[in-house]
Amino acid sequence: MTLEQDFGRMSRPDVFVGGGGVAGVCAAVAAAREGASVLIAERHGFFGGSATAAAVGQFVGWGTASGRRVTRGMAHEIVERLVAAGGASGYGWFVMSTGHRMDRVEYDTEILKAVFDEMIREAGVRVLFHASVAGVRRRDRTVETITLLTKGGMLEICPRTVIDASGDLDLMARAGVEFLDLLPGDALQPATMMFRLGPIDFRRFDAIDPAEKQRLARLGVERGDLPREALHCSRITGTDEGWFNVTRVTVDGTDPFGLSDAEMEGRRQALRAADFIIGHVPGCETARLTALAPQLGIRETRRIRGEYVLTVEDLRRGSDFPDTVCCGAYCVDIHPTDGAGLRIERFGDDHFYRIPYRCLVPANLDNALVAGRGLSATHEAHGAIRTMPQAMAIGQAAGCAAALAAARNAPMKAVDVARLRTGLTAAGAFLD
Ligand SMILES: Cc1cc2nc3c(=O)[nH]c(=O)nc-3n(C[C@H](O)[C@H](O)[C@H](O)COP(=O)(O)OP(=O)(O)OC[C@H]3O[C@@H](n4cnc5c(N)ncnc54)[C@H](O)[C@@H]3O)c2cc1C
């Protein structure tokens, strides 16, 4: 049987999802649970994107500082499945390098891959791993054909609707749509090469006084060993190892040569930072570097120009939108390209914000949505909404919306938002 014959059944899915990070997985599962036929293409051989390939290791920003959880739905289901599989121990709190308290779920990246496989399989989503979105043909405002580069050669599919969940918005770029520009003075957030150290005596590591941790991190920066003034570590459930987030590489993740250089620079920084931590940080004396993340973690690249552009003012005000499909409470958290610090803007203790459906809808396309970190938001607002619980919630909303649009053969803009919101609430989402 040729590849085309084998693939035939799936060459016209109701919903095509490009990219299998946390947003793409949630989008694909949500669409399939709504009854749509779904094909997902992911360039790696596993799901998770930054969550697994970049080994971020913790989902942060579930709710307000006072403890009201505003991101639930499928994101919460993922936590429950991780806990059941021994890949997480549930919700907790930690102190950021800036001294602020933040809620988080630390998880095992390898178990998360298996949890995503299970959810995708149970939902009946057809998977193409090692498949990259290589080309897009559109007619006027409609994406008609997508070309995938696979291990078996080029494949063409003609989906009814598409969701770009590639983070970098490769599908949208190939479709030639408009992106949001950075404003003067703004820069793309730098990337990070995560690395894993162990064994760590977490009893001693966790007991380091915050001021002492700050002093050690500053020492690392002064010596040129740490690019970031932080000793941030996510513990791997059930082990004495942790993933460190302390490197910093300035790169545009859509520049192929720049990205290749940055991968090598990230690994160089990781080895040097690991030596510093082993040599200076209590609890890490007998550790060694046990892994580098498979790829550099890219925080920010393209952002779509959507039907609505979310601003930091919307987040500060907690603007109410009739088409809210996701809520969040994470602070504005921007890694600058100069200096070793962080730009943090916290909101009130019980403050949360809303993300409207229109931010997922590209301004110039009828049958496409964007899910995850590329949605329509300013650079500053993106600094807050980019965390994984929110990317999962946005993915879930995108999947439900695409299934509704495909069922009626209607443009994304014409999706019955009241019905979408009812469906999301029934599936456990918090929409206030
Ligand atoms: C270093 C770092 C630290 C972070 N720290 C935290 C944290 O502590 N907690 C938190 O919650 N969030 C954190 N974030 C943010 C968060 O991890 C990301 O914003 C989020 O995971 C984005 O998810 P996504 O699904 O939108 O995109 P991505 O994770 O980027 O996933 C995109 C997927 O698409 C695939 N893909 C890309 N191009 C193509 C193509 N052409 N064809 C096919 N597939 C393609 C990729 O392989 C990937 O699987 C961090 C991010 C980074 C980089």
The ligand as an SDF file (V2000), in Angstrom:
LIG
                    3D

 53 58  0  0  0  0  0  0  0  0999 V2000
   12.5310   28.1040   28.6630 C   0  0  0  0  0  0  0  0  0  0  0  0
   11.0740   28.3000   28.9080 C   0  0  0  0  0  0  0  0  0  0  0  0
   10.6040   28.3190   30.2080 C   0  0  0  0  0  0  0  0  0  0  0  0
    9.2510   28.4410   30.4580 C   0  0  0  0  0  0  0  0  0  0  0  0
    8.8040   28.3570   31.7320 N   0  0  0  0  0  0  0  0  0  0  0  0
    7.4850   28.1180   31.9330 C   0  0  0  0  0  0  0  0  0  0  0  0
    7.0450   27.6630   33.1880 C   0  0  0  0  0  0  0  0  0  0  0  0
    7.8140   27.5580   34.1330 O   0  0  0  0  0  0  0  0  0  0  0  0
    5.7430   27.3290   33.3040 N   0  0  0  0  0  0  0  0  0  0  0  0
    4.8420   27.4720   32.2860 C   0  0  0  0  0  0  0  0  0  0  0  0
    3.6680   27.1450   32.4700 O   0  0  0  0  0  0  0  0  0  0  0  0
    5.2360   27.9450   31.0910 N   0  0  0  0  0  0  0  0  0  0  0  0
    6.5430   28.2340   30.8860 C   0  0  0  0  0  0  0  0  0  0  0  0
    6.9910   28.6170   29.6540 N   0  0  0  0  0  0  0  0  0  0  0  0
    6.0300   28.9280   28.5840 C   0  0  0  0  0  0  0  0  0  0  0  0
    5.4180   27.6970   27.9620 C   0  0  0  0  0  0  0  0  0  0  0  0
    6.2550   26.5830   28.0850 O   0  0  0  0  0  0  0  0  0  0  0  0
    5.1010   27.9030   26.4820 C   0  0  0  0  0  0  0  0  0  0  0  0
    4.6190   29.1930   26.2010 O   0  0  0  0  0  0  0  0  0  0  0  0
    4.0490   26.8770   26.0600 C   0  0  0  0  0  0  0  0  0  0  0  0
    4.5170   25.5810   26.3460 O   0  0  0  0  0  0  0  0  0  0  0  0
    3.7210   27.0500   24.5930 C   0  0  0  0  0  0  0  0  0  0  0  0
    2.9380   25.9670   24.1800 O   0  0  0  0  0  0  0  0  0  0  0  0
    2.4480   25.8550   22.6760 P   0  0  0  0  0  0  0  0  0  0  0  0
    1.7630   24.5420   22.5720 O   0  0  0  0  0  0  0  0  0  0  0  0
    1.7150   27.0900   22.3010 O   0  0  0  0  0  0  0  0  0  0  0  0
    3.7690   25.9070   21.7980 O   0  0  0  0  0  0  0  0  0  0  0  0
    5.0680   24.9850   21.7590 P   0  0  0  0  0  0  0  0  0  0  0  0
    5.3400   24.3740   23.0670 O   0  0  0  0  0  0  0  0  0  0  0  0
    6.1120   25.8180   21.1310 O   0  0  0  0  0  0  0  0  0  0  0  0
    4.6380   23.7950   20.7880 O   0  0  0  0  0  0  0  0  0  0  0  0
    4.6350   23.9130   19.3970 C   0  0  0  0  0  0  0  0  0  0  0  0
    4.6970   22.5240   18.8110 C   0  0  0  0  0  0  0  0  0  0  0  0
    4.6410   22.6110   17.3920 O   0  0  0  0  0  0  0  0  0  0  0  0
    5.6790   21.8170   16.8210 C   0  0  0  0  0  0  0  0  0  0  0  0
    6.0290   22.4590   15.5470 N   0  0  0  0  0  0  0  0  0  0  0  0
    6.6540   23.6420   15.3610 C   0  0  0  0  0  0  0  0  0  0  0  0
    6.7490   23.9170   14.0590 N   0  0  0  0  0  0  0  0  0  0  0  0
    6.1770   22.8860   13.3990 C   0  0  0  0  0  0  0  0  0  0  0  0
    5.9600   22.5990   12.0340 C   0  0  0  0  0  0  0  0  0  0  0  0
    6.3500   23.4390   11.0580 N   0  0  0  0  0  0  0  0  0  0  0  0
    5.3400   21.4330   11.7120 N   0  0  0  0  0  0  0  0  0  0  0  0
    4.9380   20.5640   12.6720 C   0  0  0  0  0  0  0  0  0  0  0  0
    5.1230   20.7980   14.0030 N   0  0  0  0  0  0  0  0  0  0  0  0
    5.7200   21.9530   14.3580 C   0  0  0  0  0  0  0  0  0  0  0  0
    6.7840   21.8380   17.8370 C   0  0  0  0  0  0  0  0  0  0  0  0
    7.6550   20.7430   17.7060 O   0  0  0  0  0  0  0  0  0  0  0  0
    5.9920   21.8060   19.1420 C   0  0  0  0  0  0  0  0  0  0  0  0
    5.7030   20.4980   19.5670 O   0  0  0  0  0  0  0  0  0  0  0  0
    8.3550   28.5670   29.3760 C   0  0  0  0  0  0  0  0  0  0  0  0
    8.8240   28.5670   28.0670 C   0  0  0  0  0  0  0  0  0  0  0  0
   10.1720   28.4340   27.8240 C   0  0  0  0  0  0  0  0  0  0  0  0
   10.6530   28.3880   26.4240 C   0  0  0  0  0  0  0  0  0  0  0  0
  1  2  1  0
  2  3  1  0
  2 52  2  0
  3  4  2  0
  4  5  1  0
  4 50  1  0
  5  6  2  0
  6  7  1  0
  6 13  1  0
  7  8  2  0
  7  9  1  0
  9 10  1  0
 10 11  2  0
 10 12  1  0
 12 13  2  0
 13 14  1  0
 14 15  1  0
 14 50  1  0
 15 16  1  0
 16 17  1  0
 16 18  1  0
 18 19  1  0
 18 20  1  0
 20 21  1  0
 20 22  1  0
 22 23  1  0
 23 24  1  0
 24 25  2  0
 24 26  1  0
 24 27  1  0
 27 28  1  0
 28 29  2  0
 28 30  1  0
 28 31  1  0
 31 32  1  0
 32 33  1  0
 33 34  1  0
 33 48  1  0
 34 35  1  0
 35 36  1  0
 35 46  1  0
 36 37  1  0
 36 45  1  0
 37 38  2  0
 38 39  1  0
 39 40  1  0
 39 45  2  0
 40 41  1  0
 40 42  2  0
 42 43  1  0
 43 44  2  0
 44 45  1  0
 46 47  1  0
 46 48  1  0
 48 49  1  0
 50 51  2  0
 51 52  1  0
 52 53  1  0
M  END
$$$$
